[in-house]
Amino acid sequence: MDIIKDKIKIMELSNTAKKEFDINQNYIIPDIKSDIVKVINTSGNIFIEKQEVQNDRIKIEGSILALNLYIDGEGNNNSLDLEMPFSDFISIGNIEREITNDDFETEISINKLELKIVNERKVELNANVISKINIYSENEMDIVKEINDCDNKIEKKEKTVTLENLIGKGSTKCSLKENVKITDVEKVINIVSFKYSLENIDTKISYNKVLAKSDVVLNILYRNEENIINKAEARFPIMGFIDIQDVSDTNECKLRNELRNIKMSINNDSTINLEMEFEYKCYVYEKMDTNIIDDMYGIRKSYNYRKNKIQLSDMNLEKVTTKNINEKVLIDNINQLYDTNVSVLITNKYNQDGLDKYVGTVEVNYIYNTFDNNNIESIIQKFDFEFEVEENTDIQVNISSKNFIILPDSSVDSKIELNVERVASDTRCIEVIDDIEEVEEEARENYSIIIYFVQKGDSLWKIAKRFRSTVDRIAEINNIEDVNVIDVGQKLYIPRVA
């Protein structure tokens, strides 16, 4: 008996953990800063400095770098930079194996960030944070793709499946260290808002290495020495190499990124000393169209075989519905709209008529100046929305687009599109034969033909396997045109196959 096998390694999503938690801390306004009277805007970036697996939990340590714009006691714009460290544990359940840094991914984001005034010299920074961890495991196995026995006729039910054979995985740190030139004509006093995004994310495979690269796009609001707020933009490439053995340019990559650190300071020449560090995690795989034997039996000999299950899972988002907010917000004497901070909050959930109904609020902070005053001002508007989904559906609401235009009547045309998405697990279970052995059996009954009546749950394959015949011979002798269609109670003649 000749058995041909493929060896394959599958990366399976074995567990997902999600947690929402609050962070808060009090701060005293430094002596060099003026009293705080009104908060105009608070924006921030969150990053993870350290992750550590401790039994059935993962400990996450990081910081939020918050930039705050406020009106001081003299009625002028001022700013305050705050860093708020945090530490939290996320339960991942009982994992019966050792987990390394390359076995899980962490997504962490700020859901809401708010600076509250305690008194003119004291503030409280509050953040609502959402974290999610995906844990992966490697499953290596043999797959029987062909079996031949010169002493026996073997019937096989075969199919072709597409599998992602894991070649390797690894990670690298990518650092951005730049002096970002803000302006040539004015002196920068403070950065009051700093936002970044990664664009043109790509990979390139060479001999035993993966090049991970992307562009870091920066959007900056700054305050100059005349107390005027202006905008600046910048773009920088980053890249890093990941050592992974036995990769080739025919393989494919899945790349994930996580922010690990961010620091910035202002020089006298109106440049920013900027340091950002990202961690790229890379999974390299070969996409294979693999022939597998789904079931088998011998005509003259019997075999025992063992089946193994491949659980192919991935988390994805499926759009359930879209909520559009189209509102005009009147802002008297508005001159320029510098920025908008948009946050989404679910305020209530209840079940009615077998559906989960959600009530939420979109909060928009408009940051602007007027024709009469160079000071930055802000106004907060809240827009309510509702939607319903099937009960017990895990959902999340994301901002898919937003657009704000100042109209001649001093109103801001505000268009916000929300995607309500269902968190779905795309799971496929494939059973494959990974081992076969011949077994001894008693002498077979010597018949030429059997009459059989189809029972519930029968198929031609099951009947042929039971009586050691073949699907083709049964279909031929019974004039069956479609081998997939037989009726309960149908009379069949089962021929013996030599």
C-alpha positions in Angstrom: 0.0 0.0 0.0 1.4 3.3 -1.1 0.3 6.4 0.8 1.2 9.9 -0.3 0.9 12.7 2.3 1.2 16.5 2.4 2.5 18.1 5.6 0.8 21.4 6.4 0.8 24.0 9.2 -2.3 26.0 9.9 -2.6 29.2 11.9 -5.8 29.0 13.8 -7.6 31.8 15.7 -8.1 30.0 19.1 -9.4 32.7 21.4 -10.6 36.3 21.4 -10.7 38.5 24.5 -12.2 42.0 24.7 -12.3 44.5 27.6 -13.4 48.1 28.1 -11.9 50.0 31.1 -11.6 53.5 32.4 -8.4 55.4 33.4 -8.3 58.7 35.3 -5.6 60.8 37.0 -5.4 64.2 38.6 -2.8 66.8 37.6 -1.6 70.1 39.1 -1.1 72.9 36.5 2.7 73.7 36.3 3.7 77.1 37.7 4.8 78.3 34.3 1.3 77.8 33.0 -1.6 80.2 33.4 -4.8 79.3 35.3 -7.2 77.1 33.3 -10.7 78.5 32.8 -12.2 76.6 29.9 -11.2 73.4 28.1 -11.4 73.9 24.3 -10.1 70.5 23.1 -8.5 67.3 24.3 -7.0 64.8 21.9 -4.6 61.9 22.5 -2.7 58.9 21.3 -2.5 55.6 23.1 0.4 53.2 22.9 1.4 49.9 24.5 4.9 49.7 26.0 4.8 46.2 27.4 2.7 43.0 27.2 3.2 40.0 29.4 1.4 36.7 29.6 0.6 35.7 33.2 -1.2 32.3 33.3 -4.7 33.0 31.9 -4.3 36.8 31.6 -2.3 39.2 29.6 -0.9 42.3 31.4 -0.8 45.4 29.2 1.2 48.5 30.2 1.1 51.7 28.2 0.4 55.4 28.2 -1.9 58.0 26.8 -0.3 61.2 25.5 -3.0 63.8 25.8 -2.7 67.3 24.3 -5.1 69.9 25.7 -6.0 73.3 24.4 -7.7 75.7 26.9 -8.6 79.3 27.7 -6.5 80.8 30.5 -7.4 83.4 33.1 -6.3 86.2 30.7 -8.7 85.0 28.0 -5.9 83.7 25.8 -5.3 80.3 24.2 -2.9 78.0 26.2 -2.0 74.4 26.1 -1.1 71.6 28.5 0.6 68.3 27.6 -0.2 65.3 29.9 1.0 61.7 29.9 -1.2 59.2 31.7 0.3 55.7 32.3 -2.0 52.7 32.7 -1.8 49.0 33.5 -4.5 46.5 33.1 -5.1 42.7 32.9 -7.2 41.0 30.2 -8.5 37.5 30.8 -7.8 35.1 27.9 -9.3 31.9 29.4 -7.6 28.6 30.0 -4.9 28.2 27.3 -3.2 24.8 27.5 0.1 25.9 25.9 2.8 28.5 26.3 2.0 31.7 24.5 4.8 33.9 23.0 4.6 37.5 21.8 4.1 36.3 18.2 1.0 34.2 19.2 -1.3 37.2 19.8 -2.3 40.6 18.5 -3.6 43.5 20.5 -5.9 46.3 19.3 -6.3 49.2 21.7 -8.1 52.5 21.1 -9.4 55.5 23.0 -13.2 55.5 23.0 -13.5 58.8 24.9 -11.0 61.3 26.3 -12.0 64.2 28.5 -10.2 66.8 30.6 -12.3 68.1 33.6 -11.5 71.3 35.6 -11.3 70.6 39.3 -10.2 74.2 40.0 -8.1 76.8 38.2 -4.9 74.9 39.2 -6.0 71.3 39.1 -7.5 69.1 36.4 -8.6 65.5 36.0 -7.9 63.5 32.8 -10.4 60.7 32.1 -10.2 58.1 29.3 -12.4 55.2 28.3 -10.3 52.6 26.5 -11.3 49.5 24.5 -8.8 46.6 24.1 -9.1 43.4 22.1 -6.7 40.5 21.9 -6.7 37.8 19.3 -4.8 34.6 20.2 -3.5 32.2 17.5 -2.2 28.7 17.6 -0.2 26.6 15.2 -1.6 23.2 14.1 0.8 21.0 12.1 -0.5 17.8 10.5 -0.2 15.2 7.7 -2.9 15.1 5.1 -3.4 11.9 2.9 -3.8 13.1 -0.6 -3.4 9.8 -2.5 -3.5 6.0 -1.7 -2.7 3.1 -4.1 -2.9 -0.6 -3.5 -2.1 -2.9 -6.4 -3.9 -5.8 -4.8 -7.1 -3.9 -4.2 -9.5 -1.6 -5.9 -10.0 1.5 -3.8 -13.0 3.9 -4.0 -12.3 7.5 -2.9 -14.4 10.5 -2.4 -12.1 13.5 -3.1 -12.3 17.3 -3.0 -10.0 20.2 -3.4 -9.7 22.7 -0.6 -7.8 26.0 -0.3 -5.5 26.1 2.7 -3.0 28.6 4.0 0.1 26.7 4.8 2.1 28.7 7.4 5.7 29.2 6.4 6.8 31.3 9.3 6.1 34.3 11.5 8.0 37.0 13.2 8.0 40.6 14.3 10.2 43.7 14.1 10.3 47.2 15.5 10.1 50.2 13.1 11.2 53.5 14.5 10.6 57.0 13.2 13.1 59.6 14.4 12.7 62.9 12.6 13.0 66.7 13.1 9.7 67.8 11.7 9.9 71.3 10.3 6.6 73.0 11.2 7.1 76.5 9.8 9.8 78.9 8.5 8.0 82.2 9.4 6.8 81.8 12.9 7.8 80.5 16.3 6.0 77.4 17.6 5.1 77.5 21.2 3.0 74.3 21.7 1.6 71.4 19.8 -2.2 71.4 20.6 -3.3 68.4 18.5 -1.3 65.5 16.9 -2.9 62.8 14.8 -1.3 60.1 12.7 -2.3 57.4 10.3 -0.4 54.7 8.4 -0.8 54.6 4.6 0.6 52.5 1.8 1.2 49.5 4.1 3.1 46.9 2.1 5.5 43.9 2.3 8.2 42.6 0.0 9.8 39.2 0.4 13.4 38.4 -0.3 15.7 35.6 0.7 14.7 34.6 4.3 13.5 38.2 5.0 10.3 40.2 4.8 10.5 44.0 4.3 7.6 45.7 6.0 7.0 49.3 5.1 4.5 52.1 5.3 4.1 55.9 5.3 3.4 57.7 8.6 1.1 60.7 7.8 1.0 63.4 10.4 -1.7 66.1 11.0 -0.6 68.8 13.5 -2.3 71.8 15.1 0.2 74.2 16.8 0.1 77.5 18.7 2.6 80.2 17.6 4.1 83.1 19.7 1.2 85.4 18.6 -1.2 82.9 20.2 -2.6 81.9 16.8 -3.4 78.3 16.0 -2.2 76.9 12.6 -2.1 73.6 10.8 0.8 71.6 9.5 1.1 68.2 7.7 4.0 65.8 7.1 4.7 62.4 5.7 7.6 60.0 6.4 8.4 56.5 5.3 9.3 53.8 7.8 10.5 50.2 7.2 11.9 47.2 9.0 13.1 43.7 8.2 11.7 40.5 9.7 13.8 37.4 9.6 11.7 34.4 8.6 13.4 31.2 7.3 12.4 29.5 4.0 10.2 32.3 2.6 10.1 33.1 -1.1 8.6 35.8 -3.3 5.7 33.5 -4.2 4.5 33.5 -0.6 1.9 35.9 0.8 2.0 38.0 4.0 -0.4 39.2 6.6 0.9 42.2 8.4 -0.3 43.8 11.7 1.0 46.9 13.4 0.8 48.3 16.9 2.0 51.7 18.3 4.7 51.1 21.0 5.9 54.6 21.9 5.6 58.3 21.0 7.7 61.2 22.2 7.9 64.8 20.9 9.5 68.1 22.0 9.8 71.5 20.3 13.1 73.1 19.2 13.8 76.8 19.1 13.8 76.7 15.3 10.2 75.6 15.2 10.9 71.9 14.5 9.6 69.0 16.5 11.9 66.2 17.7 9.5 63.3 17.0 10.1 59.7 18.0 7.5 57.0 17.2 8.0 53.3 17.4 5.7 50.7 15.8 5.8 46.9 16.1 5.0 45.0 12.9 3.9 41.3 13.2 4.1 39.3 10.1 2.6 35.9 9.1 3.9 34.4 5.9 1.9 31.6 4.3 1.6 29.7 1.0 -1.9 29.5 -0.4 -2.4 25.9 -1.5 -5.2 24.2 -3.5 -4.9 20.8 -1.9 -6.5 17.6 -2.9 -7.8 15.7 0.1 -9.5 12.3 0.5 -12.8 12.9 2.2 -13.8 9.2 2.5 -12.6 5.9 1.2 -13.1 2.1 1.2 -11.7 -1.0 -0.5 -13.6 -3.4 -2.7 -11.6 -6.5 -1.8 -9.8 -5.3 1.4 -10.8 -3.3 4.4 -9.0 -0.3 5.9 -9.1 1.7 9.1 -8.3 5.4 8.9 -8.0 8.2 11.3 -9.5 11.7 10.6 -8.2 15.0 11.9 -10.2 18.2 12.1 -8.8 21.5 10.8 -10.6 24.4 12.3 -10.2 27.4 10.1 -11.4 30.6 11.8 -11.0 34.3 11.3 -12.7 37.3 12.8 -14.3 39.7 10.4 -16.8 42.5 10.3 -20.0 42.3 8.4 -21.9 45.5 7.9 -25.5 45.2 9.3 -26.7 48.7 8.6 -25.6 52.3 8.0 -26.7 55.4 10.0 -26.3 58.8 8.3 -26.2 62.0 10.3 -26.8 65.1 8.2 -27.1 68.2 10.3 -26.4 72.0 10.0 -24.8 73.5 13.1 -25.0 77.3 13.4 -21.8 78.8 14.8 -22.0 82.6 14.9 -19.3 84.5 13.0 -17.2 81.4 12.3 -14.1 82.1 10.3 -12.1 78.8 10.1 -12.8 75.3 11.2 -9.5 73.9 12.5 -10.6 70.4 13.6 -13.4 68.2 14.7 -13.3 65.5 17.3 -16.0 62.9 16.7 -16.8 60.2 19.3 -19.6 57.6 19.3 -21.2 56.3 22.5 -23.9 53.7 23.0 -26.1 55.0 25.8 -28.8 52.3 26.1 -29.6 48.7 24.9 -32.8 46.8 25.4 -34.5 43.8 23.9 -37.9 44.1 22.2 -39.8 41.7 20.0 -36.8 39.4 19.7 -34.4 42.2 18.6 -31.6 44.0 20.4 -32.3 47.8 20.1 -29.5 50.3 20.6 -29.7 54.0 21.4 -26.5 56.0 20.8 -25.1 59.5 20.6 -22.5 61.0 18.2 -20.6 63.8 20.0 -18.8 66.4 17.8 -16.4 69.0 19.2 -16.1 71.8 16.6 -12.8 73.7 17.0 -12.8 77.0 15.3 -12.0 80.7 15.4 -14.2 83.8 14.5 -13.6 86.9 12.5 -13.5 89.0 15.7 -11.0 86.9 17.7 -7.9 84.9 16.9 -8.5 82.7 19.9 -9.6 79.2 19.3 -13.1 78.3 20.5 -15.1 75.2 20.6 -18.7 74.1 20.7 -20.0 70.5 21.3 -23.1 69.2 19.6 -24.7 65.8 20.2 -26.7 63.9 17.6 -28.8 60.9 18.6 -29.3 57.7 16.6 -31.0 54.3 17.0 -30.7 50.9 15.3 -31.8 47.3 15.9 -30.1 44.0 15.2 -30.8 40.3 15.8 -30.6 39.5 19.5 -27.3 38.3 21.0 -25.3 39.9 18.1 -21.8 41.2 18.9 -21.7 44.6 17.2 -19.5 47.6 17.0 -20.1 51.0 15.6 -17.4 52.7 13.4 -17.2 56.1 11.8 -16.8 55.3 8.1 -16.7 58.9 6.8 -17.1 62.5 8.0 -17.3 65.8 6.2 -17.7 69.3 7.6 -18.2 72.4 5.3 -18.7 76.0 6.4 -21.7 77.5 4.6 -22.3 81.3 3.9 -24.9 81.5 6.7 -22.2 80.6 9.3 -23.5 77.1 9.7 -21.4 74.0 9.4 -22.8 71.3 7.1 -22.0 68.2 9.1 -22.2 64.8 7.4 -21.2 61.7 9.4 -21.7 58.1 8.2 -21.7 55.3 10.8 -21.3 51.6 10.0 -23.0 49.2 12.4 -21.0 46.0 11.9 -21.5 42.5 13.3 -18.4 40.9 14.7 -18.5 37.5 12.9 -16.4 34.4 13.2 -15.8 32.9 9.7 -15.3 29.3 10.7 -14.8 26.3 8.5 -14.2 22.8 9.8 -12.4 20.5 7.4 -12.0 16.8 8.2 -8.9 15.2 6.6 -7.5 11.6 6.6 -4.0 11.6 8.2 -3.4 7.9 8.6 -4.6 4.6 7.0 -4.0 0.9 7.9 -5.1 -2.3 6.3 -7.2 -4.6 8.6 -7.9 -8.3 8.4 -11.6 -9.3 8.0 -13.7 -12.4 7.6 -14.5 -13.8 4.2 -17.0 -11.7 2.3 -20.4 -13.1 1.3 -20.3 -14.2 -2.3 -23.3 -12.5 -4.0 -23.9 -11.3 -7.5 -26.6 -8.7 -6.8 -28.5 -7.4 -3.9 -31.9 -5.6 -3.8 -31.9 -2.6 -1.5 -34.6 0.0 -0.6 -33.3 3.5 0.1 -33.5 4.6 3.8 -33.6 8.1 5.2 -30.1 9.6 5.3 -28.8 7.3 2.5 -26.6 8.5 -0.3 -25.3 6.4 -3.2 -21.8 6.8 -1.7 -22.9 5.3 1.7 -24.8 2.5 0.0 -21.8 1.6 -2.3 -19.4 1.7 0.7 -21.7 -0.5 2.7 -22.0 -3.2 0.1 -18.5 -2.8 -1.4 -19.8 -1.8 -4.8 -19.2 1.5 -6.6 -21.4 4.6 -7.2 -20.8 4.4 -10.9 -22.0 0.7 -11.2 -25.1 1.3 -9.0 -26.0 4.3 -11.1 -25.5 2.5 -14.3 -27.5 -0.6 -13.5 -30.4 1.5 -12.0 -30.4 4.1 -14.8 -29.7 7.0 -12.3 -28.8 10.1 -14.1 -27.9 12.3 -11.1 -25.9 10.4 -8.5 -26.7 13.0 -5.9 -30.5 12.4 -6.2 -32.2 9.3 -4.8 -35.6 8.9 -3.0 -36.5 7.3 0.2 -38.1 3.9 -0.5 -36.5 3.7 -4.0 -35.6 0.2 -5.1 -32.0 -0.3 -6.1 -30.1 -3.2 -7.5 -26.6 -3.4 -6.0 -24.1 -5.2 -8.2 -21.1 -7.0 -6.9 -17.8 -5.6 -8.1 -15.0 -8.1 -8.8 
